[in-house]
Amino acid sequence: MDNISGRTSFLAKIALFIVAILWGTSLTVVKSAADVFKPNFLLGIRFSLAGIILAVVFHKKLFNAKRNELIAGAVIGVFLFVAYSSQTLGVTFTTPGRSGFLSASYCVIVPFLYWITNKVKPDKFNVSAAVFCIVGIFFIAMAGESGSIFNSSWKAIYGDALALLSGFLFASHIVMVTRLGIGKDPFVLTIMQFLVAGILSWVTTFVFENNAGMQITLRPMLEVLYLSIMCTAVALLLQNLGQKYTDPSSAAIILGCESIFGVAFPVALGIESLTVKSVIGFILIFVAIIISETKLSFIFKKKDKKIESKI
């Protein structure tokens, strides 16, 4: 990273910041589009279109892909599908901000799942992050529309539960990427994930969802295009480019802002309101994400530099 110019580093961080904004706005757009499209019908369009776009852009990589890369991408795509299906269904029953922060718990869950699968014990930062996250979830649960989750409707409870479930499923997806993605082309893996997730979404929607009577207008179509092109295909490209020229801890902090935008966007549009308890919960989960993703290296590096300068 030392030989990267300041301008390149700055542009890389801007790219990651745009990714955080795109991902942060996605759940609000999903909730709006879900008024017309069933959750898995929406995912079918989103993943199929994104997969096709990336397949066209990176067709040479796809044609030269090895059989094990295609199989690995397909397997990981199953995990991607169940995670997004759970999150998308959940946001139809709760608010985008709550759903975004609850599903962001995957950052904290990953080290513990990795412990089970790879026998790598979580460190003190992972444990601390887990504590912050659990307390944060408690505050969010106590900040329901009716005062607390215990006074909320079953739909709100169901939506929050699905958001938490998606956090676990996203964590499972990340662990599978780590296990199966070693030595394989990330773009080939991503294209296969999107295409497989798209196929599974279409199968699920036609088997389990009633898509009769959909009144498709310009607005939901534009929302689907935004989700497919900007929040999925473009976001992925910007993420890969941004992380290539940004140190991991900085990238994690910038991408962690996704959850902040996930709340700010619906609040600005008047879709969601904040309470003291929900703000405390959001802050605690955000702190948990930063601790888990960076291990506070941005603080300790500064301390080390100060010690070196004194010496």
Long-range contacts (C-beta under 8 A, 24 or more apart in sequence): 1-245, 1-246, 1-247, 4-245, 8-245, 9-245, 9-246, 11-245, 12-241, 12-242, 12-243, 12-244, 12-245, 12-246, 13-242, 13-246, 13-250, 13-254, 15-238, 15-239, 15-241, 15-242, 16-238, 16-239, 16-242, 16-243, 16-246, 16-251, 16-254, 16-255, 17-254, 17-257, 18-235, 18-238, 19-235, 19-238, 19-239, 19-242, 19-254, 19-255, 19-258, 20-254, 20-255, 20-256, 20-257, 20-258, 20-261, 21-261, 22-230, 22-231, 22-234, 22-235, 23-231, 23-235, 23-255, 23-258, 23-261, 23-262, 24-100, 24-257, 24-258, 24-259, 24-260, 24-261, 24-262, 24-264, 24-265, 25-231, 25-261, 25-262, 25-265, 26-227, 26-231, 27-87, 27-91, 27-96, 27-99, 27-100, 27-262, 28-96, 28-262, 28-265, 28-266, 28-269, 28-271, 29-223, 29-226, 29-227, 29-231, 30-88, 30-91, 30-96, 30-227, 31-91, 31-92, 31-95, 31-96, 31-271, 32-219, 32-220, 32-223, 33-220, 33-223, 33-224, 33-227, 34-88, 34-91, 34-92, 35-220, 36-214, 36-215, 36-216, 36-217, 36-220, 37-214, 37-220, 37-224, 38-205, 38-209, 38-210, 38-211, 39-85, 39-88, 39-89, 39-92, 39-205, 39-209, 40-85, 40-88, 40-201, 40-202, 40-204, 40-205, 40-208, 40-209, 41-201, 41-205, 41-209, 41-211, 41-214, 42-88, 42-224, 42-227, 43-81, 43-84, 43-85, 43-88, 43-197, 43-198, 43-201, 43-205, 44-198, 44-201, 44-202, 44-205, 45-224, 45-228, 46-198, 46-201, 46-224, 46-227, 46-228, 46-232, 47-81, 47-84, 47-194, 47-195, 47-197, 47-198, 47-201, 47-228, 47-232, 48-194, 48-195, 48-198, 48-199, 48-201, 48-202, 49-224, 49-225, 49-228, 49-229, 49-232, 49-233, 50-194, 50-228, 50-229, 50-232, 50-233, 50-236, 51-191, 51-194, 51-195, 51-197, 51-198, 52-195, 53-228, 53-229, 53-233, 54-187, 54-190, 54-191, 54-194, 54-233, 54-236, 55-191, 55-195, 57-237, 58-187, 58-188, 58-191, 61-185, 61-187, 61-188, 62-188, 62-191, 65-185, 65-188, 66-184, 68-184, 69-184, 69-185, 69-188, 69-189, 69-192, 70-188, 70-192, 72-180, 72-181, 72-184, 72-189, 72-192, 73-184, 73-188, 73-189, 73-190, 73-191, 73-192, 73-193, 73-196, 74-192, 74-193, 74-196, 75-176, 75-180, 76-173, 76-176, 76-177, 76-180, 76-181, 76-189, 76-192, 76-193, 77-192, 77-193, 77-194, 77-195, 77-196, 77-197, 77-200, 78-196, 78-197, 78-200, 79-169, 79-172, 79-173, 79-176, 80-173, 80-193, 80-194, 80-196, 80-197, 81-196, 81-197, 81-200, 81-201, 82-169, 83-166, 83-169, 83-170, 83-172, 83-173, 84-166, 84-197, 85-201, 85-204, 86-162, 86-163, 86-165, 86-166, 86-169, 87-162, 87-163, 87-166, 87-170, 89-162, 90-158, 90-159, 90-160, 90-161, 90-162, 90-163, 90-165, 90-166, 91-159, 91-163, 92-159, 93-155, 93-156, 93-158, 93-159, 93-162, 94-155, 94-156, 94-159, 94-160, 94-163, 95-266, 95-271, 95-272, 96-262, 96-263, 96-265, 96-266, 96-271, 96-272, 97-262, 97-263, 97-266, 97-267, 97-272, 97-274, 97-278, 97-282, 98-140, 98-159, 98-160, 98-163, 98-272, 98-278, 99-159, 99-160, 99-163, 99-262, 100-163, 100-258, 100-259, 100-262, 100-263, 101-136, 101-140, 101-259, 101-262, 101-263, 101-281, 101-282, 101-285, 101-286, 102-137, 102-140, 102-160, 102-163, 102-164, 102-167, 102-285, 103-163, 103-164, 103-166, 103-167, 103-170, 104-167, 104-258, 104-259, 104-262, 104-285, 104-289, 105-133, 105-137, 105-164, 105-167, 105-168, 105-171, 105-285, 105-288, 106-166, 106-167, 106-168, 106-169, 106-170, 106-171, 106-174, 107-256, 107-288, 107-289, 107-292, 107-293, 108-132, 108-133, 108-288, 108-289, 108-292, 109-167, 109-168, 109-171, 110-171, 110-174, 110-175, 110-292, 111-292, 113-171, 113-172, 113-175, 114-175, 114-178, 117-175, 117-179, 118-179, 123-295, 125-291, 125-292, 125-295, 125-296, 126-292, 128-291, 129-288, 129-289, 129-291, 129-292, 130-288, 131-288, 132-284, 132-285, 132-287, 132-288, 132-291, 133-284, 133-285, 133-288, 135-284, 136-280, 136-281, 136-282, 136-283, 136-284, 136-285, 136-287, 136-288, 137-164, 137-281, 137-285, 138-281, 139-277, 139-278, 139-280, 139-281, 139-284, 140-277, 140-278, 140-281, 140-282, 140-285, 141-281, 142-277, 142-281, 143-275, 143-276, 143-277, 143-278, 143-281, 186-240, 187-240, 190-236, 194-232, 248-294, 249-293, 249-294, 249-295, 249-297, 249-298, 250-298, 252-290, 252-293, 252-294, 253-290, 253-293, 253-294, 253-298, 255-293, 256-286, 256-289, 256-290, 256-293, 259-285, 259-286, 259-289, 260-286
